[in-house]
Amino acid sequence: MDVRDKQLLRSLRLELCTEVLVDGLVIQYLYQEGILTDSHVQEIKSQTTSQRKTMMLLDILPTRGPKAFDAFLDSLQEFPWVKDKLKAKRKEMTVQDPADSLVSSGLTVLDIAKSHV
């Protein structure tokens, strides 16, 4: 999962915990798609409240590879408003590479080196 998607899940963590019930189709879809293992599913289901189940899923997802976020979006069929919000926030967020900001500011490596002499 890329940095932007990890940041997005972290920033909306509490909101997702109150709006998404992962015990049904969400974890079954993620299991079907190979994002979650049987062990993950059991660990999530063993949590005592729906909020803790969602938190556990949000802890696991960032470690499950580059397709995990998109599969999570696909799993939100019962929660279209959450899916739409995540997609919108994802478009807003940009993780800018430090080198990109230097180029966009017009600074070169030579300019930076001169300023440190």
N, C-alpha and C positions, 0 to 999 in steps of 0.2 A: 504494500500500500504506500502510495507516495506521501510526502510530507504534508502537502496541502490537505489531503483527505484525513490524515491523522489529526491535524489541527482542527479541522471542521468537526470531527466526531468529539474531540475534547471540548471544543467551545460550546457545543449543543448537548453535552452529556446529560445534564439535569433535565433539560426539556425533553430529550428522547426518553428518559426514564419514566416520565409522567405520561407520555403520549403513545408509546409503542409497547404492545404486549407481544413479547417474543416467543411465548410458550407454544403458540400454534403453528401457523404456516411459516413464520419467519425462520425459526431454527430448522424446520423440516426442509425448507427450500435450500437453505445454506448447506445442510447435510447432503441433500441430493446433488448439489453442484460441486461437492468436494471441498467446500470452504471449511466446514466443520467436520471433525472426526466424531466417531461414536463417543469417545471419551469426553469431548467438548460438550456434546449434547447432554450427556449424563451429568456433567458438572453444572451446566446451566440449569437443568431441570431440578437439581438438588437444592437450589437456592430457595429460601423460604417465602419470598415475596416476589411479585412481578417486577418491581423496581430493581431488586437485587439480580434477578435473572437478566434484565436488560443491561445492568452495569457489568455483569460477568461477560455477556456477549460483546459489549463495547471494549472490554479489556482484551478479549481474545482476537477480535477482528483485525486490529493493526498488525498482528503477527502472522496473518494467514495469506500473505502474498499479494501480488499486484491486482488480482481480479476480485479481491474481497470486497472493496467498497462498491463496485458496480453490482456485484451479486447481492450485496445488502440492499442497495436501491431496488433491485428487481424483486427482492423478497417482501417489499413493503406494499404488496397489492391491497391489503386491507387498510392501509394507512396512506392513501394518495396525497393528502395534505402534507404529511411529513416528507414523503418522497419529493414533492414539488419544492418544499422549503429547502431541503438538502441540495437539490439541483441548483436552485437559485443562489444559495449561499456559496456553493462550490464555484459558480461562475464569477462571483464577486471576489473570491479570494485568489490572490496570486502570490506565489512564493517566488520572490525575486532573487536571483543569483547575484551575489555581491559584484561579480565581474560585469553583469548586465548594467548595474547602476553606475559603475564607473564609465562604461561606454556611453550610456545615455547622458551622463553629465559632461561628456567631452574630455574627460581626463584620460591621459595615457599613462602607461607604466613609467615612462620617462618623466612626466610631470610629477608623479608621486615620488619618484626617487629623488628628483631635484629638491622637493620640499623637505626632505629628510636630511639634507646635507648641511 
